């Protein structure tokens, strides 16, 4: 069942189900807790699963013109504090991974480990920042057109037909995201700082999940970053783009369950 809390006078929407070790699921850009439906259902048979709509996404309110990754991390912490959860394993997809890194740096005592699911620790390059600004202008003019093109491009080309129904559902859901929420997230990602040095210092396990055909996060980039923490695990998926929890559901679910079980001491 979905629930809401007030944070800075506005609503944060989340869902909590199951018992045992807490696993926190953080969605990516233009997504919501709905992307985790199948994952949540299966994970909650073993764990306490908390999925959170990040600021400006799903049923969570917009807070400001820019939602930094640190601000999103604060919103996540507010939910965990409300639920009285003091330790968890955090799984962050794409922008949710950027939020996870910000959370890990600010609130390390909450984490037993975390997973960067099609995500990485570098800041935007100057070229990427220009692209973010360009995207903001496109969204201001035609957010529906932007979403229609953006979502299918997250998948490997040959998977687009295979998952066409899921892609249409994702588009419909993404179109409910307000222009303000989309732009605040784009500007927040543009502002994010490098967490490479932070990765070198952490002493909790990190799981990296990589799609070999991911157009947004190059495999080579993640392989280099996976060498930085003292304890890393990596799952590299062939014929997968940026959407492994759909394109390779069984493999990614198995990797997450295995990772969490080890950390929970099962």
KOLDO-808624 format. One record per residue: x, y, z of N, C-alpha, C, O, CB in turn. Coordinates in steps of 0.1 Angstrom, whole numbers, plus 2048, in hexadecimal, padded with zeros to 3 digits. Last residue first. Glycine has a CB too. Layout:
// residues N
XYZXYZXYZXYZXYZ...
***
This chain:
// residues 266
8DF77583A8D77698388E075D8358DB7528338CD76B82D8EA78E83E8F07838468E77768458E776E84E8F17878548E47A382F8DB7A183A8E07958438DB79384E8CD79E8358F77A181B8F87AC8258EF7AA8318F37AF83C8F57B981E8ED78A80E8FB78A8148FC79581E90279382990578C8098D47948068D578980F8E37888168E47858228D277C8088DC7A87F38D57AC8008D67A180A8D87A38168C67AF7FD8E77987DF8EF7A37E58E97A67F38F07A87FD8EF7AF7DC8D27877D88DE7827DC8E678C7E48EC7897EF8E777C7D18BF79B7CE8BC7927D98C978C7E08CA78C7EC8B37867D58CE7A57B88CA7AE7C48C77A67D08CB7A97DB8BE7B77C08D078F7A88DD7967AD8D979E7B98E179F7C28E379F7A18B57897A28BE77F7A98CA7867AF8CE7837BA8C277479F8AE7A07948A879D7A18B07937A98B27957B589A79779E8BE79D77D8C17A97868BA7A67948C07AA79E8BB7B67808B47867728C27877768C57927808CC7907898CB78976989978C76E89D7807768AB78277B8AE78078789B77376F8997A375C8937A376A89879877389C79B77E8847A27698A57B27478AB7A674D8A67A475B8AE7A47658BB7A674C8957C774089B7C07358A27B273A8A37A97328A67C872F88D7D075A8837CC7508897C37468847B874387C7D87498A37D67678997D076F88D7CC7668847C576B8947DA77A8B37E37538B57D57578AA7CE75F8A87C275D8C27D475E8B47FA7418A87F57488A97E774C8A07DF74889B7F87408C680272F8C680A73C8BA8057458B880B7508C48197398CC7E571F8CF7F371F8CF7F972D8D87F57358C57FA7168D97C57188D17CD7218D67DC7208E27DE71F8D37C87308EA7B270C8DD7B57068D37BC70F8C77BA70F8D67A87018F97A872C8F97A971D8EB7AB7188E17A771E8FF79C7179027B674A8F77B07428F87B27338F87BE72F8E97B57479157B27659157B775890B7AF74F90D7A374E9247B77529177B97869107B177D90F7B877090A7C376F9017AE78392F7BA7A092A7C07949237B578C9277AA78A9367C678C9397C77C09347BB7B892E7C27AB9297CD7AC9297B37C09527D27D69497D47CB9457C77C594C7BD7C59507DC7C09627E07F095A7D47ED9507D77E29467DE7E49527CF7FA96F7F87EF9767EC7F496F7DF7F29757D57F19797EE8039698097CF9668067DD96E7F97E19737F27D99578027DE9768097B49798137BE97580E7CC97D8107D59728207BB96E7F979F97B7F67A597E7FF7B19887FC7B89877F779B9588047959567F879E9637F47A49637EC7AE9517EC79596281778495C81B79195B81079B95D8117A794F82278F96880876E97380F77596E81378397681378C97681C76C94F7FE7679597F576B9647FC77296A7F677C95F7EE75E94281676093E80F76C94880577194B80477D93080876A94F81C74894E82675394B81F76095282176A94483175094980673895780973C95881274896081175195F80E73092D8097339327FD73C9408007419437FE74D9337F073491E82973592781F72F92D8157389308187449338277288FF83173890982F74291382473B91081973B90482974F8EF8357218F084072B8FC83E7349038477388E48427338EC81F7128F082B70B8F48367158FB83F7128E682F7018F47FE71A8EE80A7208F481771990081971A8F180B72F8FB7E57138F77EE7088F07FB70D8E88017078ED7E66FF9017D972B90C7DA7219087E47169117EA7109107CD71B8F77E67498F37E173C8FD7E37329027EE7308E57E77389007DD76A9047E475E8FD7DE7528FD7D17519137E475C9017E378C8FA7DC7828FB7E47758F77EF7748EA7D97869157E07A89137E779C90B7DE7929107D378F9217EC7969137E17CB9107D97BF90E7E27B39057EB7B49047D07C29297E67E59227ED7DA9207E37CF9297DC7CB9297F97D592D7E480992D7DE7FC9247E67F291A7EC7F59287D07FC93F7FE81B9347F58199337F080B9387F68029267FC81D95281181D95680382194A7FA82294A7F082995C80482F95E82B80795482480E95881581295F80F80B9478238069728387F997383880796982F80E96A82C81A97184680D96D8387DE97A8327E397A8307F29818287F798583B7DE9558457DC9558377D99628307DF9618257E39538347CB95F8607E09568597EA95684A7E89578437F294885F7EA96B8647C79738637D396B85D7DF9718567E79788717D79538647B795E85A7B59678597C196A84E7C696685E7A993E8747B693F86C7C294A8627C194A8587C89318657C593A8957AA9408887A99418817B69438877C194E88A7A39198A57AE9288A57AF92D8967AE92688D7AF92C8AA7BD8FE8B279A9048A87A49138A87A39198AA7988FE89A7A18F28C37898F98C97949018BF79C9098C27A58F08D179D8E38B27788EE8BB7728F78C077D9038C177B8E78C776B8D08A978A8DA89F7858E68A777F8F28A37808D489677A8C18C078D8C88BA7998D38B07958DE8B079B8BE8B27A18B88C57748C18CE77A8C88C97868D48CC7888BA8DB77D8A78AE7728B28B07688BC8BA76E8C88B776D8AC8B675B8958B378789E8A77888AA8A977E8B58A678289689A7848888CA77F88F8CA78B8998BF78D8A48C07928858CA79787C8C07678878CA76688F8CB77389B8CC7738818D87638698AE7728738AA76887F8B376888A8AF76986D8A975985A8C07828618B478886C8AF77F8778AC7838578A978B84F8D176E8588D67798608CB78086C8CD78384F8DD7848408C075F84B8C77598558CC7648618CA7628478D27508368A37728348B176E8418B676784C8B176A8318BA77A82E88376783888B76E83789A76983789C75D84788676B81E87575681787C76282188476A81D88C77381187176B82E86A74482787674082087D74B81B88874A81E87373483585275083F85D75083986A74D83D87575184B85A74781F84274B82284675982B85275982985B76182883A76082284072F81584573581884A74381385574780A83B73583B83372D83984172782D84772E82D85373283783F71883681B73A84082474083E83273A83F83C74284E81F73C82381072881F81373682981D73C82582674381F80673E83480D71282881671182381A71F82082572181D80F7098467FB71C84B80871883F81271784181D71C85380770B8367E471F83C7EA72B8417F972883F8027308487E27308317DF7048267E270D82B7E971A8257F371E81E7D571184B7D96FA8437E56F58387E96FE8357F570083E7E26E78607C86FD85A7CE7098517DA7068507E470D8657D37138677C16E38647B66ED85D7BC6F98547B56FF8717B06F286D7D96D78617D16D385D7C76DE8517C66E08647CA6C58857DF6E68797E86E586C7E16E28627E36E887C7F46DC89A7CE6E48917CB6EF8847D46EE87B7D26F68987CD6FC8AA7D76CF8A27CB6CD8987C76D88907BE6D68AB7BF6CA8B57EE6DC8AC7EF6D18A37E36CF8977E46CD8B47F26C48B47EF7008BB7EB6F48B17EA6E88A57E66EA8C27DC6F68A480D70E8A57FF70B8AE7FC7008B08046F78977F97088A182870D8A88227198AB8137178B380D71E8A082472689282F6F88A08306F68A882B7028B48297018A483F6F487883070287C8246FA88C8246F98918196F88768246EC87984A71187783D71787C83170F88482971486883B71B87D8606FF88785D70988684E70E89084770F8858667158678646EF8748606E887E85A6F38858516F087A86C6E185386B7018518606F785D85B6F085E84F6ED8478666EC85F88070F85D87371685B86870C86085D70D85187471F85E8946FB86B89070186988270787287A70586F89A70B8428966F784B8926EC85888D6F185D8836EC84D89D6E283C8A171083689470B83E88E7008418827008278967078498B971284D8AE71B8488A171684E8977188488B17298528D170084A8C56FD84E8BA7058568B170184B8C26EE85F8E870B8568E96FF84D8DE6FD8418DF6FA85F8EA6F386C8DE7228638EA72385A8EC71784E8F071986C8F772487A8CA7168708C67208668D272185A8D07228758C272E88D8D97088848D07018788CD70A86D8CD70588C8C36FD89B8E671D8938EE7138898E570C87E8EA70989E8F470A8A68CF72A89C8D87328948E07288888E17298A48E273B8B78C77178AC8BE71A8A18C67218958C571F8B08B27228CB8DA7188C38D970C8B68D170E8AC8D47098CC8D17018D48D57328CE8E272F8C58E27228BA8E77228D88ED72E8DF8BC72D8D48BE7378CD8CB7348C08CB7348DA8BE7468F38C271B8E88BA7178DC8BB7208D08BB71C8EC8AB7159048D072B8FE8D77208F28D071B8E78D67189088D971490C8BB73B9048C67418FD8CE7378F28D373990E8CF74A91A8AB72A90D8A672F9058B17358F98B173591089B73A9308BC7269278B971A9198B471F90F8B771A92D8AE71193C8BB73F9378C873992D8C672E9238CD72D9438D073592E89D74F9398A47489338B27439278B474393E89B73C92089877091E89B76192A8A275B9308AA7629118A475F93588378592C88F78292989077393088A76B93389C78893486078A93A86C78593087778492487578394086977792884879392C85279D93285F79893486879F93584C7A690A83878691883A78791B84678F91284E79291F83A77A8F281E77B8F682B78090582C78290C8227818EE82E78E8E48057798E680E76E8E881D7728E182676E8D980E7658E380779A8DC7FF7908DC8087838D38117828CE7FB7948F68037B48F580D7A98F080579D8F87FE7969038147A68ED7FA7D48EF7F67C68ED8017BD8E38097BE8E47EA7C38FD7F77F58F47FD7EB8F77F87DD9027F37DB8F480C7EC8FC7F08199027EF80B8F87F68028ED7F98059047E08078F27F98308FA7ED8309027EA82390C7E48238F17E08348ED81A83A8EE8118308F78058339028068398F48178248EC82E84D8DF8288498E181B8408D881383F8D683284390483A84F90083285A8F382A8578F082085E8FF83A86790784D83A90C83F83890883584390782984091B8408388FA86582F8F485D83A8F984F8398F18458388E585D83990887281A90287A8258FF87183190087583D8F688182091085D80991A86680E91586E81A91C87182391E8708038F885080590384880B90E85281091484F81B90A83F8018EA8647F78E585F8048F185880C8F385A8188D98558028F88667E08F78717E88F386D7F68F88738008ED87C7E28F484C7D69028507D990185C7E290985D7EC9098537CC8D884D7D38DE8437DC8EC8477E08F08467EC8DE8357D68D685F7BE8D08627CB8D68597D68D985E7E18C18617CB8E28517AA8E885D7AE8E38617BC8EB8667C48E58697A48CE83C7A98DC8397AD8E48467B18EC8457BB8E48327A28B984A79F8B88457AD8C58407B28C88407BE8AE8397AD8C284E7868C285A78F8C085579D8C585C7A68B686378B8C882C7858CB83877E8CB8457878D484678F8C083A7738BA81E7A28BA81D7938BD82B78D8B583478F8AD81778E8C68127BF8C381E7B88C581D7A98D081A7A48CC82A7BD8C08037DD8C28007CF8BD80C7C78B280F7C78B97F37CB8CE7FF7FD8C78087F48CB8047E58D68027E28CC8167F68C77EF81A8CF7ED80E8C77F58048BB7F38028D07DE80A8C77FE83C8C17F88308CB7F58258D77F98268B680282A8BF80985C8C98038538C17FC8478B77F78498D27F985A8AA8158698B881A86C8C28148638CD8198628BB81787A88A8208678948178618A281C8628A582785D89081485287282D86D87B82887888581E87388881487A87382388486383985B86182A85C86A82486786981886A86382384F86E85285C86085086085D84286285583F86B85785685488784D85388685186187784F86587484B87088A86086388184783888783C84188684084F88383785889683B83D87786083086F85483087484983986D84384086D84E82188E87083388287383A87886783B87286584587B87F8348A08648218A286382F89686683789385F8418AE86C83389486D80989585F80C89785D81B8908548218A085880489988980C88B88480B88A87580E8818708158858877FD8B588880A8AE88D8178A088881789A8858228AF89D8188B88807F08BD8787FB8B687C8088B38738108CC8787FC8AF8977E38A788B7E28AB8817ED8A387A7F28AA8847D48C38A87EB8B68AB7EF8AD89E7EE8A589B7F78AF8B67E78D889C7DD8D989D7EB8CB8A07F18C789A7FC8E38A87F08D18A17C38D18937C78D28927D78CC8897DD8DD88C7C18BA8BD7C18C78B77C18C68A87C68BC8A47CC8D18BF7CA8A28CA7AF8A38BF7B98B18B97B88B38B07B08978B47B68998EA7A98A48E07A78A38D67B28A28DA7BE8B28E77A78828F77B08868F77A28918EE79F8928E979388A90679E8718E27C88788EE7C487C8ED7B58788E37AF8858F07CD85F8CD7CC8638D57D786A8E27D38688EC7DA86D8CD7E08438B97C184F8C17BE8528CA7CA8498CF7D184C8CA7B183889B7D38378A97CF8458AE7C984F8A97CB8338B27DA83387A7C783A8837D183A8917CB83C8937BE84987E7D38298687B681F86F7BE8268787C981F87E7D18158667C584186B79D8368637A382C86B7AA8278757A583C8587AC8578867A685487A79E8488727A58468737B186087179D85F89B7B685B89E7A98578927A08548947948668A57A28748867CA86E8937C786B8967B98748947B087789E7CD86D8627C587686D7C786F87B7C486587B7BD88386C7BF85A84B7D585A8547CA8638607CD8618677D784B8597C886982D7E186683B7E48658437D786E8417CE8718417ED86480E7F18668157E48618237E68568257EB85F80E7D98707F680686B80480686F80A7F987A80C7F587180C81286C7D681286F7DE8068687EC80785C7ED80986A7D77F98797BE8258717CA8268757D481B87F7D981B8727D183587C79E8148817AA81A8767B481D86B7B381788C7B081287078980787B78681087F79281888579082388778280785B7927F98597857FF86478280986377981185877A7F48637AA7EE85C7AB7FB85979D80185479C80D8507B37FA86E7A27D68777A57E18707A57EE8767A17F887E7B37DE8567A07C785E7947C98687967D586A78D7DD8667917BC84B7B97C88427AE7CB84B7A27CE84879A7D88397AA7BF8607C97BE85B7CA7CC8537BE7D08557B97DB8527D77CD8617C17A386D7BF7AC8687BF7BB86C7B67C38777CA7AA8497CA79A84C7BB7998587B87A38577AE7AA8507B778B84A7E67A083F7DE7A48437CF7A58417C87AF8347E079B85C7FB79A8617F07A38567E57A68597DC7AE8677F57B084F80E78D85880678685D7FA78D8617F078786480F78184081C7A18398127998438097918407FE78D83081979084F8307AC84F8237B38498187AB84B80C7AD8498247C185A83E78C85483F79A8558317A085B82879B84584379886C85277486684677985F84978685E85478B87183B77A87B86776B86F86576486885876885F85276187186475589985877889386377188685F76988685676289D86B76889383B78D89B8447868938507808878527848A283D77A88D8307B088B8307A189483B79B89A8437A187C83379E89981E7CA89882B7C589882B7B68A18267AF8A48347CA8918097E489180A7D688F8187D188581E7D58878007CF89F7FA8008998067FB89B8077EC8A78067E789F81380289A7E081589F7E38088987EF80388C7EF80289E7D77FE89F7D38368997DE82D8A17E08208AD7E28218977EB83589A7B28408A47BC83C89D7C78338967C38298B07B68358787AD8498867A984988F7B584588B7C084888879E83E85A7AE8348617AE8418707AA83F8737A583585A7A584B8427C182084B7B68238527B88308507C28378567B48188427E481483C7D68158477CC8188527CD8158357D280883A80580C8427FC81583B7EF81682F7EE81A84580282383E8217F88378147FA84080C80384C80B80183380D7ED8388457F78408397F783782D7F982B82E7FC84B83A80283A8687F183285B7EF83C84F7F08468507EA82A85B7E283A88680284387B7FC83B86E7FC83586A80785187A80482D8A780082A8988018368907FB83B8937F081D8947FA8388C28158338BC8098338AD80A8398A781383C8C17FD8448CD82C8378D18298318CB81C8268CF8188368E082885C8BF82E85C8CD82B84F8D282684E8DA81D8678D08208498A48298578A782A8588B68258548B981A86089E82283088D83383389B83084289D83384889A83D82B8A483982B86D82382F87582E83188482A83288681E83C87083581585381881B86081682086682381A86382E81186A80F81383380881183C81381884981082084A8078178368218058167F880D8237F780982C8037FE82C80780A82A7EA8087F480080080080080980D80081280E8077F780080C
***
